[in-house]
């Protein structure tokens, strides 16, 4: 008996998933709960186990394609009968409807493939072409106009929704100076890499944040000399407990203290309900570079953890990200984010807010620099902190005072320990 496995709801708010890699092919025998496919959502990458034992009879979505929640992902023959030779595989043309227009997939072989995508009032024709962009979205009327004007539609810059070429785009291209239609570089001088997986999620997340939140940035210099000394003394006690102590746990503690004083920065905006949601819990995201790109791991209940506990959890999460074993809980649910490149932190950056949060702090490198203290030039361990804030929900005063509170705690660790709960 053929069992149709529909892509389940694999996370709150998740409506679709991108096929990262199939672990089986048509004709393979599978056991119950055997991993069969790796799927990436906007929350995390997960392995989907087989819901039945049997033989893979049909695969409806290839690597790189988008499968909406509720659609038939795979068909399993529970009777173990040989799979039909007409069944789709990841390396052949899928029997499923074409991918949605807003999530084009890399071109298949042969290089030209046509499919019609239904719209509310018209049809958008999706065509893979061997010139210009890898996929061109345009209505039949726009394509007809391009043909009449002798315009190669694959070279027309798109301004329509989801990257659709409009009739105005075609007209502007025709009227533009001919330098806009220069020949492409010789073969071998360019490499085309499909935008998929983690890189695609990062692109979507960053684009959404920049085009939604009204960013502004404030920067402050922090004298870390006293904290450097405290950390050096504490490293011995930490080593006895198997803890690798760096500066991030202290910064997390200072951030949490500041968020308690400035709760608007530990919030989010429910745009549909037009409500500001203040969080009374403190899940601090740590943004750092992983093997597949930027990842934000989440230290939950940071306000309830000790410095040593924070250090261990930050190390655990960093290791999970590097090894690709981080779970959905490890990567979701942050209320505020700290972005740090460690020793490569540079002098200044303007980090992009981890949407839908309100703010993000950028931590830069600590280095010895001259400073004036009591009228004398002395060498101190100085560091810059930057904060990017969503001006829709918080004012410049909020961001500046929040960073000043963090500065006070980091410059005088004694006050930090007094603030801890």
C-alpha positions in Angstrom: 0.0 0.0 0.0 1.3 3.4 -1.0 1.7 5.9 1.9 1.9 9.6 1.1 4.1 11.4 3.6 3.1 15.1 3.8 5.7 17.5 5.1 4.7 18.1 8.8 4.7 21.4 10.7 8.3 21.2 12.0 8.3 24.5 14.0 6.2 27.4 15.1 5.6 29.7 12.1 7.3 27.4 9.6 5.3 27.2 6.4 7.9 25.6 4.1 11.2 23.9 4.0 14.1 23.7 1.6 15.4 20.3 0.6 19.1 20.3 1.6 19.9 16.6 0.8 18.1 13.3 0.3 19.6 10.4 2.1 17.6 7.9 0.0 16.6 7.4 -3.6 13.6 5.8 -5.4 13.8 2.1 -5.0 15.6 2.1 -1.6 14.3 0.1 1.3 13.8 2.1 4.4 13.2 1.2 8.1 10.8 3.0 10.4 12.4 6.2 11.8 15.4 5.9 9.4 16.6 9.4 8.4 15.5 10.0 4.8 16.0 13.7 4.1 17.6 16.8 5.5 15.4 20.0 5.4 16.2 23.6 6.2 13.6 26.0 7.5 14.1 29.6 8.5 14.6 28.3 12.0 17.0 25.4 11.7 18.1 22.4 9.7 16.5 19.1 10.7 16.5 15.5 9.6 13.2 13.9 8.8 12.8 10.2 9.7 10.8 7.8 7.7 7.2 7.4 9.1 6.9 3.9 7.6 9.0 0.9 6.7 8.9 0.1 3.0 10.3 1.1 -0.3 10.7 4.7 -1.6 8.3 4.8 -4.5 8.3 8.5 -5.3 10.2 11.7 -4.4 8.4 14.9 -5.2 11.0 17.6 -4.4 14.6 17.7 -5.5 17.6 19.0 -3.6 17.3 22.8 -3.4 13.6 22.9 -4.0 11.0 24.3 -1.6 8.4 22.0 -0.1 5.4 23.7 1.5 4.1 22.3 4.8 1.3 19.8 4.1 2.5 18.9 0.6 3.4 15.3 -0.3 7.1 15.0 0.2 7.6 11.4 -0.5 5.6 8.2 -1.3 6.5 5.0 0.5 5.3 1.6 -0.7 4.6 -0.3 2.6 4.1 -3.6 0.7 7.7 -3.5 -0.5 6.8 -3.7 -4.1 9.3 -2.5 -6.7 9.1 1.2 -7.3 7.6 2.4 -10.5 10.2 3.3 -13.2 8.3 6.5 -13.8 8.8 7.7 -10.2 10.7 10.9 -9.7 14.1 11.0 -8.1 16.3 13.8 -7.0 18.2 13.6 -10.2 15.2 13.5 -12.6 12.3 15.8 -13.4 9.9 16.0 -10.4 6.3 15.0 -10.8 5.2 17.7 -8.3 4.0 21.2 -9.3 6.8 23.6 -10.1 8.4 25.5 -7.2 6.7 28.7 -6.1 7.7 31.8 -8.0 9.2 33.5 -4.9 11.7 30.6 -4.3 13.3 29.8 -7.7 15.6 26.8 -7.8 18.8 26.4 -9.8 18.4 25.5 -13.4 18.0 21.8 -14.3 19.4 20.0 -17.3 18.7 20.5 -20.1 19.1 24.3 -19.7 15.7 25.2 -20.9 12.6 24.2 -19.0 9.1 25.9 -19.0 6.4 25.8 -16.4 3.3 27.9 -15.7 2.7 29.2 -12.2 -0.9 30.2 -11.3 -1.5 33.7 -10.0 -4.7 35.4 -8.7 -5.3 37.3 -11.9 -2.8 36.1 -14.5 -0.1 33.5 -15.1 3.6 34.0 -14.6 5.8 31.9 -16.8 9.0 30.6 -15.2 11.7 29.9 -17.7 15.3 28.7 -17.3 17.4 30.4 -19.8 21.1 30.0 -20.8 21.7 33.8 -20.7 21.1 36.5 -18.1 19.7 35.4 -14.8 19.3 31.8 -14.0 15.5 32.2 -13.9 13.3 34.9 -15.4 9.8 35.7 -14.0 7.5 37.5 -16.3 4.0 37.5 -17.6 3.3 36.3 -21.2 2.4 39.9 -22.1 5.8 41.1 -20.9 7.6 38.4 -22.8 5.6 39.2 -26.0 6.6 42.9 -25.6 10.2 41.9 -25.2 10.2 39.8 -28.3 8.5 42.7 -30.3 11.2 45.1 -29.1 14.0 42.7 -29.7 15.0 42.7 -26.0 16.7 39.7 -24.5 14.5 39.4 -21.4 17.2 37.5 -19.5 19.3 40.7 -19.3 16.5 43.0 -18.1 17.0 44.2 -14.4 13.8 43.1 -12.6 11.9 45.5 -10.2 8.6 43.6 -9.8 7.5 41.5 -6.9 9.6 38.3 -6.2 12.1 39.5 -8.9 9.5 39.6 -11.7 10.3 41.5 -14.9 7.6 44.1 -15.7 6.7 45.8 -19.0 8.2 49.0 -17.6 11.5 47.1 -17.0 11.6 46.1 -20.6 10.9 49.6 -21.8 13.5 51.1 -19.6 16.1 48.6 -20.7 15.3 49.3 -24.4 15.7 53.1 -23.8 18.9 52.8 -21.7 22.3 53.4 -23.2 23.7 50.3 -25.0 26.5 50.0 -22.4 23.9 48.4 -20.1 23.7 45.4 -22.4 27.4 44.7 -22.8 28.4 41.1 -23.6 29.0 38.8 -20.7 32.6 38.0 -19.7 34.2 35.1 -21.5 33.4 31.6 -20.1 35.5 30.5 -17.2 35.8 34.0 -15.7 32.6 33.7 -13.7 31.3 31.0 -11.4 27.6 30.6 -10.6 26.7 29.1 -7.2 23.1 28.4 -6.3 21.8 30.5 -3.4 20.5 27.9 -1.1 20.8 26.4 2.4 22.2 28.5 5.2 23.5 31.3 2.9 20.0 31.7 1.5 18.5 31.9 5.0 21.1 34.5 6.1 20.3 36.5 3.0 16.6 36.4 3.6 17.0 37.2 7.3 19.4 40.2 6.8 17.3 41.6 4.0 14.1 41.4 6.1 15.8 43.1 9.0 17.3 46.0 7.0 14.1 46.6 5.1 11.8 46.4 8.2 13.7 47.8 11.3 14.7 51.5 11.3 18.4 51.0 12.3 20.5 53.5 14.1 23.9 52.9 15.7 25.6 54.3 18.8 29.2 53.6 19.8 31.1 53.9 23.1 34.6 53.2 24.2 35.0 50.9 27.2 38.1 50.7 29.5 38.4 46.9 30.1 41.6 47.1 32.1 40.0 46.1 35.5 38.0 43.3 33.9 41.1 42.0 32.1 42.7 41.7 35.5 39.7 40.0 37.1 39.5 37.5 34.2 43.2 36.7 34.6 42.7 35.9 38.3 39.5 34.0 37.7 41.1 31.8 34.9 42.9 29.7 37.5 39.7 28.9 39.4 37.9 28.3 36.1 40.6 25.9 34.9 40.2 23.9 38.0 36.6 23.3 37.0 37.3 22.6 33.4 36.0 26.0 32.3 37.7 28.1 29.5 36.9 31.6 30.6 36.8 34.4 28.1 35.1 37.9 28.2 31.7 36.9 26.7 30.2 35.6 30.0 31.0 39.0 31.6 29.5 40.9 28.7 26.4 38.7 28.8 25.9 39.5 32.5 26.3 43.2 31.9 23.8 43.1 29.0 21.2 41.3 31.0 21.6 43.9 33.8 21.1 46.7 31.2 18.1 45.0 29.7 16.4 44.9 33.1 16.7 48.7 33.3 15.8 49.3 29.7 13.1 46.6 29.0 12.1 48.2 25.6 15.4 46.7 24.2 14.3 43.2 25.3 11.2 43.2 23.2 9.7 42.7 19.8 6.9 44.1 17.7 3.9 42.1 16.8 3.1 43.9 13.6 -0.2 42.1 12.9 -1.6 42.9 16.3 0.2 46.3 16.5 1.5 45.4 19.9 4.9 45.8 21.6 5.8 42.5 23.3 8.2 43.0 26.3 10.0 39.9 27.4 10.5 39.1 31.0 13.0 36.4 30.2 16.5 36.8 28.9 17.6 34.5 26.1 20.8 36.0 24.8 21.8 35.2 21.2 25.5 34.9 20.4 26.1 35.7 16.7 29.4 34.2 15.5 30.8 32.8 12.3 30.2 29.1 11.7 31.3 26.7 8.9 28.1 27.5 6.9 28.0 31.2 7.6 26.7 33.4 10.4 24.8 31.6 13.1 23.1 32.8 16.3 23.2 30.3 19.1 21.0 31.0 22.1 21.9 31.0 25.8 18.6 30.5 27.5 17.8 32.1 30.9 21.1 34.0 31.0 20.0 35.9 34.0 19.9 32.8 36.1 23.3 31.5 35.2 26.7 32.0 36.9 29.8 33.3 35.0 31.2 29.8 34.8 27.9 28.3 33.8 27.6 30.9 31.0 31.1 30.1 29.8 30.3 26.4 29.6 27.1 27.0 27.7 28.7 29.4 25.3 31.4 26.8 24.6 28.9 24.0 24.1 26.8 26.1 21.7 29.9 27.2 19.7 31.0 23.6 19.4 27.5 22.4 18.3 27.4 25.1 15.6 30.9 24.2 14.3 30.1 20.5 14.2 26.6 21.0 12.6 24.9 19.4 15.6 23.1 22.4 16.9 19.4 21.7 17.6 16.4 24.0 16.8 16.3 25.0 20.5 20.0 25.9 20.3 19.4 28.3 17.4 16.0 29.9 18.1 14.2 32.0 20.7 16.7 34.8 21.4 15.4 38.0 22.9 18.6 40.1 22.4 21.8 39.4 20.4 25.5 40.0 21.0 27.7 39.9 17.9 31.3 39.1 18.4 34.2 38.2 16.2 36.6 37.8 19.2 40.2 38.8 18.4 39.1 39.8 14.9 36.5 42.1 16.3 38.0 45.2 14.6 37.5 48.8 15.7 33.9 49.4 14.8 31.0 47.7 13.1 27.3 48.5 12.7 25.7 45.0 13.2 22.3 44.3 11.6 19.5 43.6 14.2 18.5 39.9 14.6 14.9 40.4 13.5 12.4 40.6 15.2 14.5 41.8 18.1 14.9 45.5 19.0 18.7 45.8 19.3 22.0 44.1 18.9 25.4 44.8 20.5 28.6 44.6 18.6 31.7 43.6 20.6 35.1 44.6 19.2 38.7 43.7 20.0 40.4 44.6 23.3 43.8 46.2 22.7 46.3 48.3 24.5 45.9 52.0 23.6 47.0 55.3 25.1 44.4 57.0 27.3 44.3 60.1 29.5 43.8 59.4 33.2 44.1 62.1 35.8 45.9 64.3 33.3 48.5 61.6 32.5 48.8 59.5 29.3 48.7 55.9 30.3 48.3 52.5 28.5 44.9 50.9 29.1 43.0 47.9 27.6 40.3 49.6 25.5 37.4 48.2 23.6 34.6 49.7 21.5 31.0 48.6 21.9 28.4 49.4 19.3 24.7 49.0 19.5 22.2 49.0 16.6 18.6 49.8 17.6 15.3 49.7 15.9 14.2 53.3 16.1 10.6 52.3 15.7 10.5 51.0 19.2 13.4 52.7 21.0 14.9 56.1 20.9 18.5 57.2 20.8 18.4 58.0 24.5 17.4 54.4 25.3 20.2 52.9 23.3 22.8 55.3 24.6 21.8 54.9 28.3 21.7 51.1 27.9 25.3 51.1 26.5 26.4 53.5 29.2 25.1 51.1 31.9 27.0 48.2 30.2 30.1 50.4 30.1 29.9 51.1 33.9 29.6 47.5 34.8 32.4 46.3 32.5 34.7 49.1 33.7 34.1 48.3 37.4 33.5 44.6 37.7 32.7 45.0 41.4 29.5 46.8 40.5 28.7 44.0 38.0 28.9 41.4 40.8 26.6 43.5 43.0 24.1 43.7 40.2 23.9 39.9 39.7 20.8 38.0 40.8 
